[in-house]
Amino acid sequence: MKPALVFDWNGTLLDDTYALLETTNVILDRFGRPSIDIKTFRDHCDVPLSRLYLSLGMSREEIGAVERDDGALFHDLYEPLADKADLREGARRVLEIARRQSALLIILSNHIVAPLQSQLRRLGVDHYITDVLAFESRATQYKSMSKGERLRLYMQRYDLKPASTFIIGDMPVEADIARNLGLTSISITGGFVSTSRLQAARPDYTINNHHELLPILQSRGYFSGC
């Protein structure tokens, strides 16, 4: 049986951590708050991003202003920065190998489908991806189903087996989803949260870049000829 590889997008495949940090600092500055460094960002980052802002001392009224007009302030700041981001180290090679091996490649994201697909095309990897599971629009972001529920329904629809499904992400939520659905979780450091926060989520494996993903898959009986 071919494996299904379920990748988070932001911070996992897309190297946009500093784009989000810069966006966060511009928002903090708009409300007279001090900027933060990458360590503070990784210690506090959470989704929805309102949790991050709240933990950094912003008031609920200020957060409401950020979220006004379907989060226009955030998206107008973030998207131009994300347009300059590349894939993370080793990601392109893993996608190429997985596609050659006829693995399912699924992106499971809290981002929005259209800009995510635009980034895939810009980076020239859209043809590797089987499906993108994300929010339909800015208006529905964080207001419809969770990542875990979206993946559960997808697996049910396409009869994906938990034993051959791997979820790869840079935040604790992916390890939680894996436990709930019986999947194998692989956390990648260097994304949106600190290594200690990832380890506290108790993933099955932890990697530092995507080159380290292939040996894990091979140890589980996949991609042995690569």
C-alpha positions in Angstrom: 0.0 0.0 0.0 1.3 3.5 -0.9 1.6 5.9 2.0 -0.4 9.2 2.4 1.8 12.1 3.4 -0.2 14.9 5.0 1.9 18.1 5.2 1.1 21.3 7.0 1.9 24.3 4.7 3.1 27.4 6.6 6.3 26.9 8.5 6.5 23.2 7.3 6.7 23.2 3.5 6.8 27.0 3.1 9.7 28.7 4.8 7.6 31.7 5.9 8.4 31.9 9.6 10.2 35.2 9.3 7.4 36.5 7.1 4.9 35.9 9.9 7.3 37.3 12.5 7.6 40.5 10.4 3.8 40.7 9.9 3.3 40.3 13.7 5.8 43.0 14.5 4.1 45.5 12.1 0.7 44.7 13.8 2.2 45.2 17.2 3.7 48.5 16.2 0.4 49.7 14.8 -1.0 49.4 18.4 2.1 50.8 20.1 3.4 47.5 21.3 7.1 46.5 21.3 8.4 44.2 18.6 9.4 40.7 19.5 12.3 38.5 18.4 12.2 35.0 16.9 12.5 33.2 20.2 9.6 35.1 21.7 7.6 34.4 18.6 8.2 30.7 18.7 7.5 30.6 22.5 4.1 32.2 21.9 2.9 31.4 18.4 -0.5 29.7 18.3 -3.5 29.5 16.1 -5.8 31.1 15.5 -3.4 34.1 15.6 -5.7 35.9 18.1 -4.1 33.6 20.7 -0.7 34.8 19.8 -1.7 38.5 19.9 -3.5 38.0 23.3 -0.4 36.3 24.8 1.7 39.3 23.6 -0.5 41.7 25.6 -2.8 43.0 22.9 -6.4 43.8 24.1 -9.4 42.1 22.7 -10.5 45.4 21.2 -7.1 45.6 19.4 -7.4 42.0 18.2 -10.9 42.8 17.0 -9.5 45.6 14.9 -6.9 43.2 13.3 -9.7 40.7 12.5 -12.0 43.4 11.0 -12.9 43.0 7.3 -12.0 39.2 7.4 -8.5 39.9 8.6 -7.6 42.3 5.8 -4.9 44.0 7.9 -3.0 40.7 8.4 -3.5 39.3 4.9 -2.5 42.6 3.2 0.8 42.6 5.3 1.5 38.9 5.2 0.8 37.8 1.6 3.5 40.1 -0.1 6.1 38.7 2.3 5.0 35.1 1.7 5.4 35.7 -2.0 9.2 35.9 -1.4 9.4 32.8 0.7 10.9 29.6 -0.7 10.3 26.0 0.2 12.1 24.6 3.3 15.3 22.6 3.0 14.7 19.3 1.3 11.0 19.8 0.7 11.2 19.8 -3.1 13.2 16.6 -3.2 10.8 14.8 -0.8 7.8 15.9 -2.9 9.5 14.8 -6.1 10.4 11.4 -4.7 7.0 10.8 -3.1 5.2 11.7 -6.4 7.5 9.3 -8.3 6.5 6.6 -5.8 2.8 7.4 -6.3 2.3 8.4 -2.7 -0.7 10.6 -1.9 0.5 14.2 -1.1 -2.0 16.2 0.8 -1.7 19.7 2.3 -3.7 20.3 5.4 -3.6 23.9 6.4 -5.2 26.7 8.4 -4.5 29.0 5.5 -6.9 29.7 2.6 -7.1 27.6 -0.5 -6.7 30.2 -3.3 -3.5 31.9 -2.0 -2.0 28.6 -1.0 -2.6 27.2 -4.5 -1.1 30.3 -5.9 2.1 29.7 -3.9 2.2 26.1 -5.0 2.2 27.3 -8.7 4.7 30.1 -8.0 7.1 27.5 -6.5 6.5 25.0 -9.3 5.3 22.2 -7.1 1.5 22.3 -7.7 1.6 19.2 -9.9 3.0 17.1 -7.0 0.1 17.7 -4.7 -3.0 15.4 -4.7 -5.3 17.7 -2.7 -5.3 20.9 -0.6 -7.4 20.9 2.5 -7.8 24.4 3.8 -10.3 27.2 4.5 -12.4 28.3 1.6 -12.0 32.0 2.1 -10.9 34.8 4.5 -14.5 34.9 5.7 -14.5 31.3 6.8 -11.0 31.1 8.2 -11.1 29.5 11.7 -14.9 29.6 11.6 -15.6 26.3 9.9 -14.2 22.9 10.7 -10.9 22.3 12.3 -7.8 20.7 10.6 -8.4 17.5 12.4 -12.0 17.2 11.4 -11.2 18.2 7.8 -8.6 15.4 7.6 -10.9 12.8 9.3 -13.6 13.4 6.8 -11.2 13.2 3.9 -9.7 10.0 5.2 -13.2 8.6 5.6 -14.2 9.7 2.1 -11.1 8.1 0.4 -10.7 5.2 2.7 -7.2 6.2 3.8 -5.7 3.8 6.3 -4.3 5.4 9.5 -1.4 2.9 9.5 0.0 4.2 6.2 -0.8 7.9 6.8 1.9 10.3 8.1 1.3 13.9 9.2 4.2 16.3 9.1 3.9 19.7 10.8 5.7 22.4 12.7 3.2 22.9 15.5 1.8 20.7 18.3 -1.6 20.4 16.7 -0.3 17.9 14.1 0.8 15.5 16.9 -2.6 15.9 18.5 -4.3 15.2 15.2 -2.2 12.1 14.8 -3.1 10.7 18.2 -6.8 11.4 17.6 -6.8 9.7 14.2 -4.2 6.9 14.8 -1.6 8.4 12.4 2.2 8.7 12.6 3.3 12.2 13.6 6.5 13.8 12.4 7.3 17.3 13.8 9.7 19.5 12.0 11.7 22.1 14.0 12.6 25.6 12.7 9.0 26.6 12.0 6.5 28.6 14.0 7.1 27.1 17.5 10.1 26.2 19.6 11.7 22.7 19.7 10.7 22.3 23.4 7.0 23.0 22.6 7.2 20.4 19.8 8.8 17.8 22.1 6.1 18.5 24.7 3.5 17.4 22.2 5.2 14.0 22.0 5.3 13.4 18.3 6.4 10.0 17.0 9.4 11.5 15.2 11.2 14.9 15.1 13.2 16.2 12.1 15.1 19.4 11.5 14.6 19.4 7.7 12.9 17.4 5.0 16.0 15.5 4.1 15.5 13.6 7.4 12.0 12.5 6.4 13.0 10.0 3.8 14.9 7.6 6.2 11.8 7.6 8.5 9.6 6.5 5.6 12.1 3.9 4.5 12.3 2.5 8.1 8.6 2.0 7.8 8.9 0.1 4.6 8.2 2.8 2.0 10.4 4.3 -0.7 13.0 1.6 -0.2 14.4 2.0 -3.7 15.2 5.7 -3.3 
